[in-house]
Amino acid sequence: MLNGKQKRFLRSQAHHLTPVFQIGKGGTNEHLFRHIEDAIEKRELMKVQVLNNNDEDRKEMAEEVARETGSELVQLIGNTIILYKESRDNKQIELPR
């Protein structure tokens, strides 16, 4: 579980990132979760964009993506979900205490 200081740090690190995945009107599925898991293992921090044609609740979707991929939901701002998961093999980000 991330504390407030760690979330602020991760938000600042994610500011310059571009979204890696987009969730459209098809919504989420196992295939998407598997790809996000693989990508977040390499990156540790990533953005996922929810397109305007998606009718699902963004907050519920963000929580589902985080839960299914085993990552932490850093922030949901507008149509952008920011996720963090500490990498086992490619550790790059050192979180503040």
C-alpha positions as CSV (number, residue, x, y, z in Angstrom):
1,M,0.0,0.0,0.0
2,L,1.3,3.4,-1.0
3,N,1.3,6.4,1.4
4,G,0.6,10.0,0.3
5,K,4.2,10.9,-0.1
6,Q,4.9,8.0,-2.3
7,K,1.8,8.7,-4.4
8,R,2.9,12.3,-4.9
9,F,6.3,11.2,-5.9
10,L,4.9,8.7,-8.4
11,R,2.5,11.3,-9.9
12,S,5.4,13.6,-10.5
13,Q,7.4,10.8,-12.2
14,A,4.4,9.8,-14.4
15,H,3.7,13.4,-15.5
16,H,5.9,13.1,-18.6
17,L,4.8,9.6,-19.6
18,T,2.5,8.9,-22.5
19,P,-0.3,6.3,-22.1
20,V,0.8,2.8,-23.1
21,F,-2.7,1.2,-23.4
22,Q,-6.1,2.5,-24.4
23,I,-9.4,1.1,-23.2
24,G,-12.2,1.7,-25.6
25,K,-15.8,0.7,-25.9
26,G,-14.9,-3.0,-25.6
27,G,-13.9,-2.4,-22.0
28,T,-11.5,-4.6,-20.1
29,N,-10.8,-8.3,-20.5
30,E,-8.2,-11.0,-19.5
31,H,-6.1,-10.3,-22.6
32,L,-5.8,-6.6,-21.7
33,F,-4.9,-7.5,-18.1
34,R,-2.2,-9.9,-19.2
35,H,-0.6,-7.3,-21.5
36,I,-0.7,-4.6,-18.8
37,E,0.9,-7.0,-16.3
38,D,3.8,-7.7,-18.8
39,A,4.3,-4.0,-19.5
40,I,4.2,-2.9,-15.9
41,E,6.8,-5.5,-15.0
42,K,9.2,-3.8,-17.3
43,R,8.2,-0.2,-16.6
44,E,7.0,-0.2,-13.0
45,L,5.0,3.0,-13.6
46,M,2.6,3.5,-16.5
47,K,-0.4,5.3,-17.8
48,V,-3.6,3.8,-19.3
49,Q,-6.0,6.0,-21.2
50,V,-9.8,5.4,-21.2
51,L,-11.3,6.6,-24.4
52,N,-14.4,8.7,-24.6
53,N,-16.5,6.0,-26.3
54,N,-16.2,3.8,-23.1
55,D,-19.4,4.0,-21.1
56,E,-18.2,2.2,-18.0
57,D,-17.6,4.0,-14.7
58,R,-13.9,5.1,-14.8
59,K,-13.3,4.7,-11.1
60,E,-14.6,1.2,-11.0
61,M,-12.6,0.3,-14.1
62,A,-9.4,1.8,-12.7
63,E,-9.8,-0.3,-9.5
64,E,-10.5,-3.4,-11.5
65,V,-7.4,-2.9,-13.7
66,A,-5.3,-2.4,-10.6
67,R,-6.7,-5.4,-8.8
68,E,-6.5,-7.8,-11.8
69,T,-2.9,-6.8,-12.6
70,G,-1.7,-6.8,-9.0
71,S,-0.7,-3.2,-9.2
72,E,-1.4,-0.1,-7.1
73,L,-3.7,2.6,-8.4
74,V,-1.7,5.8,-8.0
75,Q,-4.2,8.2,-9.5
76,L,-7.2,8.5,-11.8
77,I,-7.3,11.9,-13.3
78,G,-9.9,12.5,-16.1
79,N,-9.5,9.7,-18.6
80,T,-6.0,8.6,-17.4
81,I,-5.2,5.8,-15.0
82,I,-1.8,5.8,-13.4
83,L,-0.6,2.4,-12.2
84,Y,2.5,1.3,-10.2
85,K,3.9,-2.1,-9.4
86,E,7.4,-2.8,-8.1
87,S,9.3,-4.9,-10.6
88,R,11.0,-8.1,-9.5
89,D,13.7,-8.0,-12.2
90,N,13.8,-4.4,-13.5
91,K,13.7,-2.2,-10.4
92,Q,14.2,1.4,-11.5
93,I,12.1,3.6,-9.1
94,E,13.2,4.1,-5.5
95,L,10.2,5.2,-3.5
96,P,10.6,7.7,-0.6
97,R,9.7,6.4,2.8
